[in-house]
């Protein structure tokens, strides 16, 4: 367990690289599998339905 130096809350550093309480990042990209190329790609969230 580790205490965050900014918000003083305790979190498990083996599960999180940063404090989950004060580093609320908004994710704009998702990882999808392109069946045509046979590779995984990072694409904008709104384009994810193109790879279903």
C-alpha positions, 0 to 999 in steps of 0.5 A: 500500500502507498499513500498519495502525496497529493490527496493523502489517500492510500492505494495499492501500488501493485495495481495502479501506476498513479493514484487512482483518486487524483489522476482521473484520466479520460481515455479517448482511444481503445485497443481493437483487433483488425481482422483484415490485418491480423493486428491490434490497433489503438483507435479513437473510441468513436471508430471502435464499432468499425472493427466489430 
